[in-house]
Amino acid sequence: MIQALLQHLIYTPSINIPLGLSDIETFPWALLFCLSPKLVIDRAYIYLMLLFGLSALASLYVFGSPVDVIRSYFAILNASLIFYRLLGADRDEFHQLIKAMVVIFFLNAFMSFIQMAGLFPDFLEPIYRQFVKRFTHEGLDGGRGVGGLYAEPAYSSYAMHFMFVFMALWWKLDPFTRRGGLAFAAMLLFDVFINRSATGTLFLVVIFVSFVQRRTLLQLSLSIGGGLLGILLLVPYMEEPPRALELLHNIFFTWETDDIYMTLMNESGHRLFSIMSAYKYGILHPLGAGMGSWPVSSVWAMEDMGINSFEIYYFLEFNEGFFKGIRPTAFAAGLFLEVGVVGTLAFVAVLFRHWIALPYLTNSYWRATVNVFLFNFFLIGTIGDPMPYIALAMGYLAVTKFLPPATESVEAPPISPTSDTPLQ
């Protein structure tokens, strides 16, 4: 009963546990779901987490912030451990997890629609905000949309696209077929007009491009050209254009604004700047600053970028033009900052070795799953979010162990040696 409930909750948003730590959002359900006999774990991962534990102890000694140290360590453990838990799923549980995913996907879509329409009951907002502090019952200002069940539109887009990329794999939703094209079009409309997050649109582009082949280049070119033409003609006349369209318009058609580099920096808030500074810091300091050091080391990293703090609009608006400690939003960037390039490479070697040999070039569905995972891992994401590892593990099982139902497709996944049911 509890595991059945957790099968749904692992897809839900981060929450604030009411223990006096109101500013900390966490994903407790993933770790609880891992407390099962089906957890399949290897020694390399255990050794890695022990080494990260030593880094945490060193950071605690130097910086003396136990809350930040514990928070950083469990963010990595909470996000990645569920990959091993899902590898131990049997066929029945795997199918239950798919059903739970579909339920949460459409529930979040429905919630987003009623929020955008202004129909969400006001009296429910303070109740839900006890757990999701930044939840709102309506759309956000500045061209931003709604977050559905999640704290903000960007977080909602992360979850929706990881669920979508698995559903594309499982039900063979190739965007260059009629059925897949309709699914991708519906997702694009949701991204642009409901969620209205530039992040979500980028995720969908990554998934879409993963299916492009030589014979579909013309369709891709026409899609890009038509999209840019629409942006050129429509955005200047929209009172509050969606952020994704506004960003593209600024980059391609608004030449009097900042250069592209600074435009991207500022349109992303603090995200891109904090990520790039973390990568630079991790390369210059191969062992990082220590697990849990981010409130201090992130400021060091940003100061070393050669850009004044007041040039980044986020800091000008929220911290009077001064840098403030910010944890990088990409998983890999957080690792670079706290355990350096050495710790990051160790993490990649341990986690990626399970799936790196799968047919990336010949299976576009698996390629889309890997591409969106890597995009999230290196560029845009939330370091403690288990959703990328859930989608990766589910995709891995679908390709190697529990084959999806046979449907028409321009490219069927190859039959795995461990499969027990052949594809038609």
N, C-alpha and C positions, 0 to 999 in steps of 0.2 A: 504493500500500500504506500509506504513512504517512498520507495524507489520509483513507483509509478508517478507520484506527485513530483518528485525531483526531475523526472524525465521531461516534464513541462517547464519547471522552474529554471533549468539550466539555460533556457533560451530567453529568459526574462531580464529586465534591466538591472543594473547595479542599484543597491539600496543603501540607505543610511541606517545602520543598526543603532537604535536609541540607547546608547551607553555613555552619553556625554561627549561623543566624538562626532558632532554634527557635521563637520566639514569633510568627513572621510566617507567616500562611496566605495562599496565593496561588492563582490560577487560571491556570496557565501555558498550558494547552492551547488556550484561546481565541486567545491572541496567536499561538501557533504555527500554528493553523489559518488565521489571517489571512495568513500568508506564502504567498500563492498568487497566480497571475496572474488569478484570478477576483475579486480584491479590487476593488470599485467604490467609489471615494472621490471626494468633491467638494472644491473649493477652500475653501469655507466652513468645512468641518470641519478642514482643514489649518491655516487661519488661526486658528481657535479654539484648536487645540492649541498653536500657537506662542504665542498670548497667555497661555495657561495655563503654558507653559514660562517666560515672562518672570516670571509670578507666583511660580513655583517658585524661580527664581534670586533674586528679591527676598527670599523667605522664607529661602532658604539663607543669604543675607547677614545677615539679622536674627537668625535663631534658630540657625543653624549646625548643623543636623541633616540631613546628606545622606541617611541611610537613610530618615527620615520623608518627606523631600521626594520622593525617587525612588518610595517606596511609594505616596504619594498620587497622583502624576502617572500612574504606570502602572496604578493601580487604575481611574482614569477611562478611560484609553486601552484597557485590557484589556477592560473591560465593554462599551464602546460601539462599538469598531471592528468587532466581529464583525457588527454590524447591516449595515454596508456590505459585508462579505465575503459574507454570505448573499444580499444583493441580486444578486450576480453568479452565483448557483448556477443550473445548468441543470436540466432536468427530471429527468434520471437522478440527479444528486446530491441534488436535493430529496427524491426518494423514498427514497434511501439514508439521508438524515438522519431521515426519519420512522421508518424501520425501526430505526435506532440509538436513537432516542428511546424507542420502545416497549420495546426490549430493556432499556435502563437503568431505565425506569419499573418494569417488572415485576421486574427483578433487585433493585432497592431495596425493593420491596414484599416480596419473598421474604426478603431479608436481615432486614427489620424483623420479620417473623413469627417467624423462627427465633431472633432475639434476644429477643423478648418471651417466647417459649416456653422460653428458657434452653438452647437446643440448639446455639448457636454454639460451635464448637470453641475451647477456651481457648487452645490453643497457637498459634492463628493471630492472636490479638489483638496480642501484641508486634510481630509482623511488620507488620501493617497500621498499627500506631501509629507506625511509623517515618516514615510519610508523612501520616497523619491523626492528629495527636497526641492529640486528645480523644476518639478512638473508644473505645467500650466494647462488650463482648460481651453486655451485659444492659441492662435498663431502668434509668433514673435514678431517684433518690429524689424525694420531694416531689410525687408525682402526675405526674411527667414520664415520658414513654415512651421510645422507642428512636429512634435516628437512622439505622438501616440503614447504607448506605455512608458516610453523612455524619458530621461531627464532633458534631452535636447534633441533637435533634428539630426545632428551629426551622429549621435549614439544610436538613434533609431535606424539611420541609414547603414551603419556598420552591420547591425544584426540582420536587417532585411536582405542585404546583398549576400551575406554568407549563407543565409537560408535559401535565397534564390539560386545561388550558384550550385548548391547541392541538388535542389529540385530540377535544375536544368540538366544535371548529370543523370539523375535517377529517371526522369521522364523524357530524356533526349530532346530537350528544347533548344535546338539549333536555330539561331536567329535568321539563317538563310533558308529556312523552311517556313511554310505557312503557319503551322502551329507554334513553332518557336518564335517566329517574327511577331505574332500577336502577343505572346507572353512578354517579350522584350519591349514592345511598344507600350504595353500596359505599365510595365515597370518604369519606363522612361517618363510617362505621364505622371506617375506617382512621385518620382524624384523631382521633377521640374515644378509641378503645380501644387503638390500636397506637402511633401517633405521639404522641398525647396532648398535642399542643402547641396552646395557645390560638391561636397565630399561624396554624397550618394551618386551624383551623376558621374564623377570620376570612377567610382567603383564599377558602375554599369559599363562605362567605356572600356575598362580593363577586361571585363568579362566578354564583351562584344568582340573586341579586337582579337581575343584568343581563338575565335572561330574563323577568322579571316584566312582564306587560302588564295592561291593565285587566281582561281576561277571566280572568286568573289570580290576581287579588287575593284572592278568597275562599280559594283553596288556600293562598296565602301566609299569610293570617291564621290559618287552621287549623293550619298547620305551626308557626308561631311560638307560638300558644297551647298546642298539644300539647307542644312542646319545653319551654316554661317550666314547665308543669305537671309534666312528668317530672322536671325538675331539682329542683323544690320537693319532690317526694315521695321522690326517690331519693338525692340528694346527702347529706342529713344522716345517712343510714345507711350510707354508703360509707366504709370505713376510710381509703382513699387515693384520692379521686375524681380523675378526669382534670382537668388544669389549666383547660381550657376550661369545663367544667361548674362547677368551683369558682369561677372568676372570675364567671360569670354569676350564680351563687347569691349571691356576696358583693355584687354590684351591685344585684340585684333583691330579695333576701330577707333580707339580714343587715344590718339597719339600725343595729346598735350598733357597727359597724366604722367606719373612716375615712369621710369624705365620698367621693363617687364620684370626684372629681378625684384625691385622694391615693390612693385604692384603685387606680385605673388606673396612676398613677405607679409605685406600689410593685409591683404585679403584673407590670409589664413589666420589672422589674429596673432597668437604667439606660437602657433604650431610649427610652421616651417622653420622659423628662426631658431627655436629651441632645439629642434631636431638636428639642423645643420651644425649648430654649435656643439651639440653632444657628440656627433661623429668626429668633429675635429679634435675635441678634447680626448676622446677615447684613443685616437691614433697617436696623439702626442704623449699620452699617459697610458701605456699599454695595459696596465693593471687597473685603470680607473681610479676613482676617488674613494671607493668603498661602498658597499651595499647600504643604502639608506642615507647617503651623503647629499642627495639631490637638492635639498633646500639651499645649501651653500655652494656646492660644486656647479650647479646649473648657472648661478650668477657668474662664477669664475669663467665658465665656458662662454657665456654670452659676451662678457667683457672682452674676451680674447678674439671676437669676431671682427673687430675693426669698424663696427657700426655703432653710432651713438644711440643711446637708449631712447632719446626723444624722437628719433627717426622712425621708430616702430610705433604705430598709432595705438596699439594695444596698451603699451606701458604709459603712453602719454595720457590715455583716458582713465586707466585703472590704477596707476601708481605714480601719478604726478611726474611722469617722464623718467622714472628711475627703473632699473632692472629689479625684478623680484624673483625669488626662487620658484621655478616652474619645472615640474617633472616632464621630460620629453614625452610626447604622446605616442610615438612609435616604439614598439617593443624593442627592436634592435638598438634604437637610439638610447633608450633607457639603460640597456646593457652596456653600451659603449661608455656612457657617462659613469656608471657605477662599478663595472668590472672590466672596462677597457676592451680593446680589440682582442686580447688573449681570452678573456672570459666569454666574449661573444662568439668567437670561433669555436670554443669548446662546446658552448650550448648548441650551435649549429651542427657540429659534428655528431653530437649525441642524439638530437631530435630528428635531424633531416635524414640520417642514414636509414631510417625505416622505410622511407618512401622515395628516395632519390632515384632509385633504379627503375621506377615504374615508367611506362611509355609516354613520356611528355610530348614528343614530337608527333606521334601517330594517333594520339587520342585527344581530340580537341576538348572534350568534356573534362577530362582530368587536367589538361593544360589550363583551362579556365579556373579550375579550383586552385591549382598551384599558383597561378599568376595573381589571383586576388588575395591569396594568403601572403605571398611575398610582398605585394603592394602594401598591404596592411602592416606586415612585419617591419619593413624598412622605411615606409614613408608616412602612412596615416593610420592611426589606430589608438587604442587605449591599452596600456601595458598590462593591466590585470584582467582584461576581458578574455574569457575562455572561448568565446564564439568562434574565432579563427581556427582554434585547435579542434573544436567540435566539428566544424565543416570539413577540415582536412582529414580527420579520422573517419568521419562518415563516408567521405569520398573514397578514401583508401579502402575501406571495407566493401564499398559498392563495386570497386574495380577488381579487387582481389579475392573476395570471399563470398559476399552475398550479391550476386549479379542482379542488375535492374531488370524489370520486365521488358521483353522484346517489343520494340516499336519501330516504325519507319524512321529512318534517319539517313542523312547524307554520309554519315560516318559512324559506324557502330564501333564501340570499344573492343579492343582485341580480347580474346578469351585468355583468362589467366590460368596458369597450370594448376592453381589451387581451387579453381571454380568447380562447382558440382552441377551447374545447370548451363548448358550452352546457349549462347545468344542466337536468335533467329536472324 
